[in-house]
Amino acid sequence: MRMKNLEFLKTILVNDDDPRFPIWLPIPALFVTLGWTFYAVTTSSIGFFESLIWPGSAIFFCTLVATWLGWQIDID
C-alpha cells in the first residue's frame, strides 16, 4: 500500500522540464501577506511592522507552500 502511494506521488508531480521553484512563485504569497497587513492596520491599532512580522510571516509561508504544491502537483 505504501509503495502505491509513493508511485502515485511520483506520477502527479510535474516533469523535470518545469522549474521546481519559479521566480514568480513568491508573488501571490507577497500579495496575500501585504493585503492582510493593510487590512489589520486599518481595522485595529496594531502597527504595520508588527502585523507584517506576525501573523504576516505565517501567512506568507502558508501561502507560499500552497502555491508551490499547486505548481508541483499536476492537477488535470
PQR file of N, CA, C, O and H, with PARSE charges and radii, in Angstrom:
ATOM      1  N   MET A   1       0.822  -1.193   0.000 -0.4000 1.5000
ATOM      2  CA  MET A   1       0.000   0.000   0.000 -0.0000 2.0000
ATOM      3  C   MET A   1       0.869   1.261   0.000  0.5500 1.7000
ATOM      4  O   MET A   1       0.581   2.223  -0.712 -0.5500 1.4000
ATOM      5  N   ARG A   2       1.934   1.245   0.806 -0.4000 1.5000
ATOM      6  CA  ARG A   2       2.803   2.411   0.877 -0.0000 2.0000
ATOM      7  C   ARG A   2       3.483   2.664  -0.464  0.5500 1.7000
ATOM      8  O   ARG A   2       3.659   3.816  -0.862 -0.5500 1.4000
ATOM      9  H   ARG A   2       2.168   0.464   1.385  0.4000 1.0000
ATOM     10  N   MET A   3       3.865   1.599  -1.159 -0.4000 1.5000
ATOM     11  CA  MET A   3       4.526   1.763  -2.443 -0.0000 2.0000
ATOM     12  C   MET A   3       3.576   2.379  -3.468  0.5500 1.7000
ATOM     13  O   MET A   3       4.006   3.165  -4.312 -0.5500 1.4000
ATOM     14  H   MET A   3       3.722   0.663  -0.835  0.4000 1.0000
ATOM     15  N   LYS A   4       2.309   2.037  -3.403 -0.4000 1.5000
ATOM     16  CA  LYS A   4       1.347   2.626  -4.329 -0.0000 2.0000
ATOM     17  C   LYS A   4       1.215   4.123  -4.083  0.5500 1.7000
ATOM     18  O   LYS A   4       1.082   4.900  -5.029 -0.5500 1.4000
ATOM     19  H   LYS A   4       1.960   1.398  -2.717  0.4000 1.0000
ATOM     20  N   ASN A   5       1.252   4.522  -2.838 -0.4000 1.5000
ATOM     21  CA  ASN A   5       1.166   5.945  -2.517 -0.0000 2.0000
ATOM     22  C   ASN A   5       2.379   6.704  -3.039  0.5500 1.7000
ATOM     23  O   ASN A   5       2.237   7.803  -3.575 -0.5500 1.4000
ATOM     24  H   ASN A   5       1.361   3.891  -2.070  0.4000 1.0000
ATOM     25  N   LEU A   6       3.564   6.131  -2.889 -0.4000 1.5000
ATOM     26  CA  LEU A   6       4.771   6.788  -3.389 -0.0000 2.0000
ATOM     27  C   LEU A   6       4.760   6.873  -4.907  0.5500 1.7000
ATOM     28  O   LEU A   6       5.155   7.892  -5.473 -0.5500 1.4000
ATOM     29  H   LEU A   6       3.679   5.238  -2.454  0.4000 1.0000
ATOM     30  N   GLU A   7       4.319   5.828  -5.562 -0.4000 1.5000
ATOM     31  CA  GLU A   7       4.228   5.849  -7.021 -0.0000 2.0000
ATOM     32  C   GLU A   7       3.205   6.884  -7.481  0.5500 1.7000
ATOM     33  O   GLU A   7       3.416   7.571  -8.480 -0.5500 1.4000
ATOM     34  H   GLU A   7       3.998   5.000  -5.102  0.4000 1.0000
ATOM     35  N   PHE A   8       2.106   6.992  -6.755 -0.4000 1.5000
ATOM     36  CA  PHE A   8       1.089   7.988  -7.089 -0.0000 2.0000
ATOM     37  C   PHE A   8       1.660   9.399  -6.984  0.5500 1.7000
ATOM     38  O   PHE A   8       1.426  10.232  -7.860 -0.5500 1.4000
ATOM     39  H   PHE A   8       1.934   6.434  -5.944  0.4000 1.0000
ATOM     40  N   LEU A   9       2.408   9.667  -5.914 -0.4000 1.5000
ATOM     41  CA  LEU A   9       3.016  10.988  -5.756 -0.0000 2.0000
ATOM     42  C   LEU A   9       4.027  11.278  -6.854  0.5500 1.7000
ATOM     43  O   LEU A   9       4.127  12.410  -7.328 -0.5500 1.4000
ATOM     44  H   LEU A   9       2.597   8.990  -5.202  0.4000 1.0000
ATOM     45  N   LYS A  10       4.774  10.266  -7.256 -0.4000 1.5000
ATOM     46  CA  LYS A  10       5.755  10.467  -8.323 -0.0000 2.0000
ATOM     47  C   LYS A  10       5.080  10.767  -9.651  0.5500 1.7000
ATOM     48  O   LYS A  10       5.618  11.526 -10.457 -0.5500 1.4000
ATOM     49  H   LYS A  10       4.693   9.346  -6.870  0.4000 1.0000
ATOM     50  N   THR A  11       3.919  10.187  -9.892 -0.4000 1.5000
ATOM     51  CA  THR A  11       3.253  10.404 -11.175 -0.0000 2.0000
ATOM     52  C   THR A  11       2.531  11.740 -11.241  0.5500 1.7000
ATOM     53  O   THR A  11       2.343  12.270 -12.336 -0.5500 1.4000
ATOM     54  H   THR A  11       3.482   9.570  -9.238  0.4000 1.0000
ATOM     55  N   ILE A  12       2.117  12.309 -10.104 -0.4000 1.5000
ATOM     56  CA  ILE A  12       1.388  13.573 -10.171 -0.0000 2.0000
ATOM     57  C   ILE A  12       2.297  14.791 -10.144  0.5500 1.7000
ATOM     58  O   ILE A  12       1.835  15.900 -10.415 -0.5500 1.4000
ATOM     59  H   ILE A  12       2.270  11.879  -9.214  0.4000 1.0000
ATOM     60  N   LEU A  13       3.560  14.622  -9.829 -0.4000 1.5000
ATOM     61  CA  LEU A  13       4.477  15.758  -9.845 -0.0000 2.0000
ATOM     62  C   LEU A  13       4.806  16.131 -11.281  0.5500 1.7000
ATOM     63  O   LEU A  13       4.828  15.275 -12.165 -0.5500 1.4000
ATOM     64  H   LEU A  13       3.935  13.721  -9.608  0.4000 1.0000
ATOM     65  N   VAL A  14       5.063  17.412 -11.510 -0.4000 1.5000
ATOM     66  CA  VAL A  14       5.377  17.873 -12.855 -0.0000 2.0000
ATOM     67  C   VAL A  14       6.702  17.281 -13.301  0.5500 1.7000
ATOM     68  O   VAL A  14       7.505  16.824 -12.487 -0.5500 1.4000
ATOM     69  H   VAL A  14       5.046  18.109 -10.792  0.4000 1.0000
ATOM     70  N   ASN A  15       6.911  17.298 -14.605 -0.4000 1.5000
ATOM     71  CA  ASN A  15       8.136  16.707 -15.140 -0.0000 2.0000
ATOM     72  C   ASN A  15       9.336  17.617 -14.886  0.5500 1.7000
ATOM     73  O   ASN A  15       9.193  18.723 -14.365 -0.5500 1.4000
ATOM     74  H   ASN A  15       6.258  17.669 -15.266  0.4000 1.0000
ATOM     75  N   ASP A  16      10.497  17.142 -15.255 -0.4000 1.5000
ATOM     76  CA  ASP A  16      11.733  17.872 -14.968 -0.0000 2.0000
ATOM     77  C   ASP A  16      11.951  19.076 -15.873  0.5500 1.7000
ATOM     78  O   ASP A  16      12.849  19.879 -15.620 -0.5500 1.4000
ATOM     79  H   ASP A  16      10.613  16.244 -15.679  0.4000 1.0000
ATOM     80  N   ASP A  17      11.144  19.217 -16.926 -0.4000 1.5000
ATOM     81  CA  ASP A  17      11.301  20.377 -17.799 -0.0000 2.0000
ATOM     82  C   ASP A  17      10.850  21.666 -17.119  0.5500 1.7000
ATOM     83  O   ASP A  17      11.357  22.744 -17.429 -0.5500 1.4000
ATOM     84  H   ASP A  17      10.414  18.565 -17.132  0.4000 1.0000
ATOM     85  N   ASP A  18       9.910  21.558 -16.201 -0.4000 1.5000
ATOM     86  CA  ASP A  18       9.429  22.733 -15.477 -0.0000 2.0000
ATOM     87  C   ASP A  18      10.337  23.007 -14.280  0.5500 1.7000
ATOM     88  O   ASP A  18      10.818  22.071 -13.642 -0.5500 1.4000
ATOM     89  H   ASP A  18       9.498  20.683 -15.949  0.4000 1.0000
ATOM     90  N   PRO A  19      10.573  24.272 -13.973 -0.5600 1.5000
ATOM     91  CA  PRO A  19      11.406  24.577 -12.803  0.2800 2.0000
ATOM     92  C   PRO A  19      10.689  24.214 -11.510  0.5500 1.7000
ATOM     93  O   PRO A  19       9.465  24.308 -11.426 -0.5500 1.4000
ATOM     94  N   ARG A  20      11.442  23.806 -10.519 -0.4000 1.5000
ATOM     95  CA  ARG A  20      10.851  23.428  -9.234 -0.0000 2.0000
ATOM     96  C   ARG A  20      10.421  24.641  -8.418  0.5500 1.7000
ATOM     97  O   ARG A  20       9.456  24.561  -7.658 -0.5500 1.4000
ATOM     98  H   ARG A  20      12.437  23.729 -10.588  0.4000 1.0000
ATOM     99  N   PHE A  21      11.113  25.751  -8.563 -0.4000 1.5000
ATOM    100  CA  PHE A  21      10.763  26.962  -7.820 -0.0000 2.0000
ATOM    101  C   PHE A  21      10.893  28.161  -8.757  0.5500 1.7000
ATOM    102  O   PHE A  21      11.933  28.819  -8.780 -0.5500 1.4000
ATOM    103  H   PHE A  21      11.896  25.816  -9.181  0.4000 1.0000
ATOM    104  N   PRO A  22       9.833  28.453  -9.539 -0.5600 1.5000
ATOM    105  CA  PRO A  22       9.914  29.571 -10.484  0.2800 2.0000
ATOM    106  C   PRO A  22      10.048  30.914  -9.764  0.5500 1.7000
ATOM    107  O   PRO A  22       9.728  31.036  -8.581 -0.5500 1.4000
ATOM    108  N   ILE A  23      10.519  31.894 -10.485 -0.4000 1.5000
ATOM    109  CA  ILE A  23      10.780  33.205  -9.902 -0.0000 2.0000
ATOM    110  C   ILE A  23       9.491  33.903  -9.468  0.5500 1.7000
ATOM    111  O   ILE A  23       9.525  34.725  -8.552 -0.5500 1.4000
ATOM    112  H   ILE A  23      10.779  31.795 -11.446  0.4000 1.0000
ATOM    113  N   TRP A  24       8.373  33.601 -10.092 -0.4000 1.5000
ATOM    114  CA  TRP A  24       7.108  34.262  -9.783 -0.0000 2.0000
ATOM    115  C   TRP A  24       6.393  33.650  -8.577  0.5500 1.7000
ATOM    116  O   TRP A  24       5.397  34.204  -8.113 -0.5500 1.4000
ATOM    117  H   TRP A  24       8.346  32.933 -10.836  0.4000 1.0000
ATOM    118  N   LEU A  25       6.869  32.547  -8.074 -0.4000 1.5000
ATOM    119  CA  LEU A  25       6.149  31.805  -7.041 -0.0000 2.0000
ATOM    120  C   LEU A  25       5.890  32.595  -5.746  0.5500 1.7000
ATOM    121  O   LEU A  25       4.812  32.437  -5.173 -0.5500 1.4000
ATOM    122  H   LEU A  25       7.678  32.097  -8.452  0.4000 1.0000
ATOM    123  N   PRO A  26       6.804  33.423  -5.259 -0.5600 1.5000
ATOM    124  CA  PRO A  26       6.508  34.174  -4.023  0.2800 2.0000
ATOM    125  C   PRO A  26       5.546  35.348  -4.213  0.5500 1.7000
ATOM    126  O   PRO A  26       5.089  35.922  -3.224 -0.5500 1.4000
ATOM    127  N   ILE A  27       5.228  35.719  -5.449 -0.4000 1.5000
ATOM    128  CA  ILE A  27       4.392  36.897  -5.682 -0.0000 2.0000
ATOM    129  C   ILE A  27       2.985  36.751  -5.088  0.5500 1.7000
ATOM    130  O   ILE A  27       2.537  37.674  -4.408 -0.5500 1.4000
ATOM    131  H   ILE A  27       5.599  35.253  -6.252  0.4000 1.0000
ATOM    132  N   PRO A  28       2.262  35.639  -5.309 -0.5600 1.5000
ATOM    133  CA  PRO A  28       0.948  35.522  -4.664  0.2800 2.0000
ATOM    134  C   PRO A  28       1.030  35.575  -3.134  0.5500 1.7000
ATOM    135  O   PRO A  28       0.171  36.174  -2.486 -0.5500 1.4000
ATOM    136  N   ALA A  29       2.049  34.958  -2.568 -0.4000 1.5000
ATOM    137  CA  ALA A  29       2.212  34.990  -1.111 -0.0000 2.0000
ATOM    138  C   ALA A  29       2.483  36.411  -0.627  0.5500 1.7000
ATOM    139  O   ALA A  29       2.000  36.811   0.433 -0.5500 1.4000
ATOM    140  H   ALA A  29       2.747  34.472  -3.095  0.4000 1.0000
ATOM    141  N   LEU A  30       3.242  37.163  -1.389 -0.4000 1.5000
ATOM    142  CA  LEU A  30       3.525  38.552  -1.026 -0.0000 2.0000
ATOM    143  C   LEU A  30       2.254  39.397  -1.066  0.5500 1.7000
ATOM    144  O   LEU A  30       2.020  40.203  -0.165 -0.5500 1.4000
ATOM    145  H   LEU A  30       3.634  36.838  -2.250  0.4000 1.0000
ATOM    146  N   PHE A  31       1.429  39.219  -2.106 -0.4000 1.5000
ATOM    147  CA  PHE A  31       0.175  39.976  -2.205 -0.0000 2.0000
ATOM    148  C   PHE A  31      -0.789  39.634  -1.072  0.5500 1.7000
ATOM    149  O   PHE A  31      -1.414  40.529  -0.501 -0.5500 1.4000
ATOM    150  H   PHE A  31       1.619  38.565  -2.837  0.4000 1.0000
ATOM    151  N   VAL A  32      -0.913  38.362  -0.744 -0.4000 1.5000
ATOM    152  CA  VAL A  32      -1.812  37.960   0.342 -0.0000 2.0000
ATOM    153  C   VAL A  32      -1.311  38.513   1.675  0.5500 1.7000
ATOM    154  O   VAL A  32      -2.102  39.004   2.481 -0.5500 1.4000
ATOM    155  H   VAL A  32      -0.405  37.635  -1.207  0.4000 1.0000
ATOM    156  N   THR A  33      -0.016  38.435   1.906 -0.4000 1.5000
ATOM    157  CA  THR A  33       0.560  38.946   3.155 -0.0000 2.0000
ATOM    158  C   THR A  33       0.379  40.452   3.281  0.5500 1.7000
ATOM    159  O   THR A  33      -0.030  40.943   4.334 -0.5500 1.4000
ATOM    160  H   THR A  33       0.626  38.037   1.251  0.4000 1.0000
ATOM    161  N   LEU A  34       0.678  41.184   2.219 -0.4000 1.5000
ATOM    162  CA  LEU A  34       0.510  42.639   2.278 -0.0000 2.0000
ATOM    163  C   LEU A  34      -0.959  43.025   2.394  0.5500 1.7000
ATOM    164  O   LEU A  34      -1.296  43.988   3.083 -0.5500 1.4000
ATOM    165  H   LEU A  34       1.010  40.785   1.364  0.4000 1.0000
ATOM    166  N   GLY A  35      -1.832  42.282   1.726 -0.4000 1.5000
ATOM    167  CA  GLY A  35      -3.266  42.537   1.857 -0.0000 2.0000
ATOM    168  C   GLY A  35      -3.738  42.353   3.281  0.5500 1.7000
ATOM    169  O   GLY A  35      -4.493  43.174   3.803 -0.5500 1.4000
ATOM    170  H   GLY A  35      -1.558  41.499   1.166  0.4000 1.0000
ATOM    171  N   TRP A  36      -3.296  41.275   3.914 -0.4000 1.5000
ATOM    172  CA  TRP A  36      -3.662  41.046   5.314 -0.0000 2.0000
ATOM    173  C   TRP A  36      -3.094  42.141   6.216  0.5500 1.7000
ATOM    174  O   TRP A  36      -3.776  42.617   7.123 -0.5500 1.4000
ATOM    175  H   TRP A  36      -2.683  40.608   3.490  0.4000 1.0000
ATOM    176  N   THR A  37      -1.869  42.530   5.972 -0.4000 1.5000
ATOM    177  CA  THR A  37      -1.228  43.547   6.805 -0.0000 2.0000
ATOM    178  C   THR A  37      -1.961  44.878   6.705  0.5500 1.7000
ATOM    179  O   THR A  37      -2.223  45.520   7.723 -0.5500 1.4000
ATOM    180  H   THR A  37      -1.315  42.143   5.235  0.4000 1.0000
ATOM    181  N   PHE A  38      -2.292  45.297   5.491 -0.4000 1.5000
ATOM    182  CA  PHE A  38      -3.026  46.556   5.334 -0.0000 2.0000
ATOM    183  C   PHE A  38      -4.411  46.478   5.963  0.5500 1.7000
ATOM    184  O   PHE A  38      -4.882  47.456   6.544 -0.5500 1.4000
ATOM    185  H   PHE A  38      -2.079  44.776   4.665  0.4000 1.0000
ATOM    186  N   TYR A  39      -5.061  45.338   5.854 -0.4000 1.5000
ATOM    187  CA  TYR A  39      -6.367  45.157   6.494 -0.0000 2.0000
ATOM    188  C   TYR A  39      -6.238  45.244   8.017  0.5500 1.7000
ATOM    189  O   TYR A  39      -7.029  45.919   8.676 -0.5500 1.4000
ATOM    190  H   TYR A  39      -4.679  44.544   5.381  0.4000 1.0000
ATOM    191  N   ALA A  40      -5.250  44.568   8.558 -0.4000 1.5000
ATOM    192  CA  ALA A  40      -5.062  44.571  10.012 -0.0000 2.0000
ATOM    193  C   ALA A  40      -4.710  45.963  10.528  0.5500 1.7000
ATOM    194  O   ALA A  40      -5.155  46.357  11.606 -0.5500 1.4000
ATOM    195  H   ALA A  40      -4.607  44.021   8.022  0.4000 1.0000
ATOM    196  N   VAL A  41      -3.921  46.699   9.771 -0.4000 1.5000
ATOM    197  CA  VAL A  41      -3.518  48.041  10.204 -0.0000 2.0000
ATOM    198  C   VAL A  41      -4.709  48.996  10.177  0.5500 1.7000
ATOM    199  O   VAL A  41      -4.848  49.831  11.070 -0.5500 1.4000
ATOM    200  H   VAL A  41      -3.559  46.379   8.896  0.4000 1.0000
ATOM    201  N   THR A  42      -5.562  48.882   9.170 -0.4000 1.5000
ATOM    202  CA  THR A  42      -6.685  49.820   9.064 -0.0000 2.0000
ATOM    203  C   THR A  42      -7.837  49.484  10.002  0.5500 1.7000
ATOM    204  O   THR A  42      -8.627  50.368  10.335 -0.5500 1.4000
ATOM    205  H   THR A  42      -5.449  48.203   8.445  0.4000 1.0000
ATOM    206  N   THR A  43      -7.953  48.238  10.434 -0.4000 1.5000
ATOM    207  CA  THR A  43      -9.090  47.865  11.281 -0.0000 2.0000
ATOM    208  C   THR A  43      -8.739  47.734  12.756  0.5500 1.7000
ATOM    209  O   THR A  43      -9.629  47.515  13.578 -0.5500 1.4000
ATOM    210  H   THR A  43      -7.311  47.520  10.163  0.4000 1.0000
ATOM    211  N   SER A  44      -7.477  47.860  13.107 -0.4000 1.5000
ATOM    212  CA  SER A  44      -7.106  47.747  14.517 -0.0000 2.0000
ATOM    213  C   SER A  44      -5.978  48.723  14.824  0.5500 1.7000
ATOM    214  O   SER A  44      -5.524  49.464  13.951 -0.5500 1.4000
ATOM    215  H   SER A  44      -6.754  48.037  12.439  0.4000 1.0000
ATOM    216  N   SER A  45      -5.542  48.712  16.050 -0.4000 1.5000
ATOM    217  CA  SER A  45      -4.484  49.641  16.461 -0.0000 2.0000
ATOM    218  C   SER A  45      -3.091  49.023  16.360  0.5500 1.7000
ATOM    219  O   SER A  45      -2.120  49.599  16.850 -0.5500 1.4000
ATOM    220  H   SER A  45      -5.911  48.111  16.759  0.4000 1.0000
ATOM    221  N   ILE A  46      -2.991  47.868  15.734 -0.4000 1.5000
ATOM    222  CA  ILE A  46      -1.693  47.200  15.604 -0.0000 2.0000
ATOM    223  C   ILE A  46      -0.832  47.953  14.587  0.5500 1.7000
ATOM    224  O   ILE A  46      -1.351  48.526  13.628 -0.5500 1.4000
ATOM    225  H   ILE A  46      -3.780  47.400  15.336  0.4000 1.0000
ATOM    226  N   GLY A  47       0.461  47.948  14.798 -0.4000 1.5000
ATOM    227  CA  GLY A  47       1.375  48.625  13.899 -0.0000 2.0000
ATOM    228  C   GLY A  47       1.628  47.829  12.627  0.5500 1.7000
ATOM    229  O   GLY A  47       1.392  46.622  12.574 -0.5500 1.4000
ATOM    230  H   GLY A  47       0.883  47.483  15.576  0.4000 1.0000
ATOM    231  N   PHE A  48       2.115  48.529  11.601 -0.4000 1.5000
ATOM    232  CA  PHE A  48       2.355  47.892  10.306 -0.0000 2.0000
ATOM    233  C   PHE A  48       3.399  46.788  10.408  0.5500 1.7000
ATOM    234  O   PHE A  48       3.164  45.669   9.950 -0.5500 1.4000
ATOM    235  H   PHE A  48       2.307  49.510  11.644  0.4000 1.0000
ATOM    236  N   PHE A  49       4.539  47.088  10.998 -0.4000 1.5000
ATOM    237  CA  PHE A  49       5.613  46.100  11.061 -0.0000 2.0000
ATOM    238  C   PHE A  49       5.289  44.950  12.010  0.5500 1.7000
ATOM    239  O   PHE A  49       5.714  43.817  11.787 -0.5500 1.4000
ATOM    240  H   PHE A  49       4.730  47.996  11.370  0.4000 1.0000
ATOM    241  N   GLU A  50       4.539  45.242  13.065 -0.4000 1.5000
ATOM    242  CA  GLU A  50       4.116  44.164  13.967 -0.0000 2.0000
ATOM    243  C   GLU A  50       3.232  43.168  13.230  0.5500 1.7000
ATOM    244  O   GLU A  50       3.389  41.956  13.379 -0.5500 1.4000
ATOM    245  H   GLU A  50       4.193  46.163  13.246  0.4000 1.0000
ATOM    246  N   SER A  51       2.304  43.686  12.438 -0.4000 1.5000
ATOM    247  CA  SER A  51       1.402  42.814  11.685 -0.0000 2.0000
ATOM    248  C   SER A  51       2.137  42.108  10.554  0.5500 1.7000
ATOM    249  O   SER A  51       1.803  40.979  10.196 -0.5500 1.4000
ATOM    250  H   SER A  51       2.177  44.671  12.318  0.4000 1.0000
ATOM    251  N   LEU A  52       3.139  42.780   9.994 -0.4000 1.5000
ATOM    252  CA  LEU A  52       3.907  42.161   8.913 -0.0000 2.0000
ATOM    253  C   LEU A  52       4.748  41.001   9.434  0.5500 1.7000
ATOM    254  O   LEU A  52       4.896  39.985   8.755 -0.5500 1.4000
ATOM    255  H   LEU A  52       3.410  43.697  10.285  0.4000 1.0000
ATOM    256  N   ILE A  53       5.297  41.151  10.632 -0.4000 1.5000
ATOM    257  CA  ILE A  53       6.118  40.083  11.202 -0.0000 2.0000
ATOM    258  C   ILE A  53       5.259  38.925  11.689  0.5500 1.7000
ATOM    259  O   ILE A  53       5.526  37.770  11.358 -0.5500 1.4000
ATOM    260  H   ILE A  53       5.177  41.977  11.184  0.4000 1.0000
ATOM    261  N   TRP A  54       4.240  39.226  12.465 -0.4000 1.5000
ATOM    262  CA  TRP A  54       3.320  38.175  12.906 -0.0000 2.0000
ATOM    263  C   TRP A  54       1.907  38.713  12.870  0.5500 1.7000
ATOM    264  O   TRP A  54       1.651  39.731  13.513 -0.5500 1.4000
ATOM    265  H   TRP A  54       4.024  40.164  12.734  0.4000 1.0000
ATOM    266  N   PRO A  55       1.015  38.129  12.197 -0.5600 1.5000
ATOM    267  CA  PRO A  55       0.965  36.830  11.535  0.2800 2.0000
ATOM    268  C   PRO A  55       1.396  36.851  10.073  0.5500 1.7000
ATOM    269  O   PRO A  55       1.209  35.865   9.361 -0.5500 1.4000
ATOM    270  N   GLY A  56       1.977  37.974   9.612 -0.4000 1.5000
ATOM    271  CA  GLY A  56       2.367  38.078   8.209 -0.0000 2.0000
ATOM    272  C   GLY A  56       3.342  37.013   7.756  0.5500 1.7000
ATOM    273  O   GLY A  56       3.227  36.504   6.641 -0.5500 1.4000
ATOM    274  H   GLY A  56       2.129  38.775  10.190  0.4000 1.0000
ATOM    275  N   SER A  57       4.304  36.667   8.602 -0.4000 1.5000
ATOM    276  CA  SER A  57       5.280  35.646   8.211 -0.0000 2.0000
ATOM    277  C   SER A  57       4.624  34.275   8.069  0.5500 1.7000
ATOM    278  O   SER A  57       4.971  33.515   7.165 -0.5500 1.4000
ATOM    279  H   SER A  57       4.397  37.080   9.508  0.4000 1.0000
ATOM    280  N   ALA A  58       3.691  33.956   8.943 -0.4000 1.5000
ATOM    281  CA  ALA A  58       2.984  32.672   8.839 -0.0000 2.0000
ATOM    282  C   ALA A  58       2.082  32.645   7.608  0.5500 1.7000
ATOM    283  O   ALA A  58       1.988  31.623   6.927 -0.5500 1.4000
ATOM    284  H   ALA A  58       3.409  34.574   9.678  0.4000 1.0000
ATOM    285  N   ILE A  59       1.422  33.761   7.323 -0.4000 1.5000
ATOM    286  CA  ILE A  59       0.571  33.840   6.133 -0.0000 2.0000
ATOM    287  C   ILE A  59       1.421  33.690   4.880  0.5500 1.7000
ATOM    288  O   ILE A  59       1.034  32.980   3.951 -0.5500 1.4000
ATOM    289  H   ILE A  59       1.498  34.591   7.875  0.4000 1.0000
ATOM    290  N   PHE A  60       2.576  34.352   4.844 -0.4000 1.5000
ATOM    291  CA  PHE A  60       3.468  34.247   3.689 -0.0000 2.0000
ATOM    292  C   PHE A  60       3.925  32.806   3.492  0.5500 1.7000
ATOM    293  O   PHE A  60       3.884  32.288   2.376 -0.5500 1.4000
ATOM    294  H   PHE A  60       2.890  34.928   5.598  0.4000 1.0000
ATOM    295  N   PHE A  61       4.356  32.160   4.566 -0.4000 1.5000
ATOM    296  CA  PHE A  61       4.854  30.791   4.462 -0.0000 2.0000
ATOM    297  C   PHE A  61       3.756  29.831   4.007  0.5500 1.7000
ATOM    298  O   PHE A  61       3.982  29.014   3.114 -0.5500 1.4000
ATOM    299  H   PHE A  61       4.388  32.581   5.472  0.4000 1.0000
ATOM    300  N   CYS A  62       2.580  29.920   4.606 -0.4000 1.5000
ATOM    301  CA  CYS A  62       1.486  29.001   4.246 -0.0000 2.0000
ATOM    302  C   CYS A  62       1.023  29.217   2.810  0.5500 1.7000
ATOM    303  O   CYS A  62       0.752  28.253   2.095 -0.5500 1.4000
ATOM    304  H   CYS A  62       2.397  30.584   5.331  0.4000 1.0000
ATOM    305  N   THR A  63       0.932  30.475   2.384 -0.4000 1.5000
ATOM    306  CA  THR A  63       0.535  30.756   1.009 -0.0000 2.0000
ATOM    307  C   THR A  63       1.605  30.300   0.032  0.5500 1.7000
ATOM    308  O   THR A  63       1.286  29.799  -1.046 -0.5500 1.4000
ATOM    309  H   THR A  63       1.153  31.259   2.966  0.4000 1.0000
ATOM    310  N   LEU A  64       2.860  30.466   0.392 -0.4000 1.5000
ATOM    311  CA  LEU A  64       3.951  30.013  -0.469 -0.0000 2.0000
ATOM    312  C   LEU A  64       3.935  28.499  -0.624  0.5500 1.7000
ATOM    313  O   LEU A  64       4.123  27.989  -1.729 -0.5500 1.4000
ATOM    314  H   LEU A  64       3.120  30.873   1.267  0.4000 1.0000
ATOM    315  N   VAL A  65       3.714  27.781   0.456 -0.4000 1.5000
ATOM    316  CA  VAL A  65       3.644  26.316   0.392 -0.0000 2.0000
ATOM    317  C   VAL A  65       2.448  25.875  -0.448  0.5500 1.7000
ATOM    318  O   VAL A  65       2.570  24.963  -1.265 -0.5500 1.4000
ATOM    319  H   VAL A  65       3.561  28.195   1.354  0.4000 1.0000
ATOM    320  N   ALA A  66       1.298  26.513  -0.255 -0.4000 1.5000
ATOM    321  CA  ALA A  66       0.110  26.150  -1.036 -0.0000 2.0000
ATOM    322  C   ALA A  66       0.317  26.434  -2.521  0.5500 1.7000
ATOM    323  O   ALA A  66      -0.096  25.641  -3.367 -0.5500 1.4000
ATOM    324  H   ALA A  66       1.199  27.255   0.408  0.4000 1.0000
ATOM    325  N   THR A  67       0.952  27.555  -2.841 -0.4000 1.5000
ATOM    326  CA  THR A  67       1.231  27.880  -4.238 -0.0000 2.0000
ATOM    327  C   THR A  67       2.234  26.907  -4.827  0.5500 1.7000
ATOM    328  O   THR A  67       2.077  26.474  -5.968 -0.5500 1.4000
ATOM    329  H   THR A  67       1.287  28.200  -2.154  0.4000 1.0000
ATOM    330  N   TRP A  68       3.259  26.558  -4.071 -0.4000 1.5000
ATOM    331  CA  TRP A  68       4.262  25.614  -4.565 -0.0000 2.0000
ATOM    332  C   TRP A  68       3.648  24.241  -4.809  0.5500 1.7000
ATOM    333  O   TRP A  68       3.925  23.610  -5.829 -0.5500 1.4000
ATOM    334  H   TRP A  68       3.387  26.910  -3.144  0.4000 1.0000
ATOM    335  N   LEU A  69       2.813  23.774  -3.877 -0.4000 1.5000
ATOM    336  CA  LEU A  69       2.164  22.475  -4.068 -0.0000 2.0000
ATOM    337  C   LEU A  69       1.223  22.511  -5.262  0.5500 1.7000
ATOM    338  O   LEU A  69       1.148  21.544  -6.020 -0.5500 1.4000
ATOM    339  H   LEU A  69       2.588  24.287  -3.049  0.4000 1.0000
ATOM    340  N   GLY A  70       0.507  23.610  -5.436 -0.4000 1.5000
ATOM    341  CA  GLY A  70      -0.351  23.742  -6.607 -0.0000 2.0000
ATOM    342  C   GLY A  70       0.437  23.757  -7.898  0.5500 1.7000
ATOM    343  O   GLY A  70      -0.053  23.296  -8.929 -0.5500 1.4000
ATOM    344  H   GLY A  70       0.568  24.395  -4.820  0.4000 1.0000
ATOM    345  N   TRP A  71       1.659  24.282  -7.857 -0.4000 1.5000
ATOM    346  CA  TRP A  71       2.513  24.309  -9.042 -0.0000 2.0000
ATOM    347  C   TRP A  71       3.113  22.928  -9.305  0.5500 1.7000
ATOM    348  O   TRP A  71       3.219  22.516 -10.461 -0.5500 1.4000
ATOM    349  H   TRP A  71       2.058  24.655  -7.019  0.4000 1.0000
ATOM    350  N   GLN A  72       3.498  22.222  -8.275 -0.4000 1.5000
ATOM    351  CA  GLN A  72       4.176  20.945  -8.441 -0.0000 2.0000
ATOM    352  C   GLN A  72       3.235  19.791  -8.761  0.5500 1.7000
ATOM    353  O   GLN A  72       3.597  18.887  -9.514 -0.5500 1.4000
ATOM    354  H   GLN A  72       3.411  22.556  -7.336  0.4000 1.0000
ATOM    355  N   ILE A  73       2.040  19.813  -8.198 -0.4000 1.5000
ATOM    356  CA  ILE A  73       1.110  18.711  -8.435 -0.0000 2.0000
ATOM    357  C   ILE A  73       0.350  19.005  -9.715  0.5500 1.7000
ATOM    358  O   ILE A  73      -0.297  20.044  -9.841 -0.5500 1.4000
ATOM    359  H   ILE A  73       1.746  20.548  -7.587  0.4000 1.0000
ATOM    360  N   ASP A  74       0.429  18.105 -10.639 -0.4000 1.5000
ATOM    361  CA  ASP A  74      -0.196  18.274 -11.946 -0.0000 2.0000
ATOM    362  C   ASP A  74      -1.662  17.876 -11.843  0.5500 1.7000
ATOM    363  O   ASP A  74      -2.003  16.697 -11.940 -0.5500 1.4000
ATOM    364  H   ASP A  74       0.955  17.260 -10.537  0.4000 1.0000
ATOM    365  N   ILE A  75      -2.521  18.863 -11.647 -0.4000 1.5000
ATOM    366  CA  ILE A  75      -3.950  18.595 -11.496 -0.0000 2.0000
ATOM    367  C   ILE A  75      -4.627  18.858 -12.838  0.5500 1.7000
ATOM    368  O   ILE A  75      -4.745  20.006 -13.265 -0.5500 1.4000
ATOM    369  H   ILE A  75      -2.244  19.820 -11.568  0.4000 1.0000
ATOM    370  N   ASP A  76      -5.059  17.817 -13.482 -0.4000 1.5000
ATOM    371  CA  ASP A  76      -5.769  17.939 -14.769 -0.0000 2.0000
ATOM    372  C   ASP A  76      -7.128  17.324 -14.687  0.5500 1.7000
ATOM    373  O   ASP A  76      -7.869  17.331 -15.669 -0.5500 1.4000
ATOM    374  H   ASP A  76      -4.963  16.884 -13.135  0.4000 1.0000
TER
END
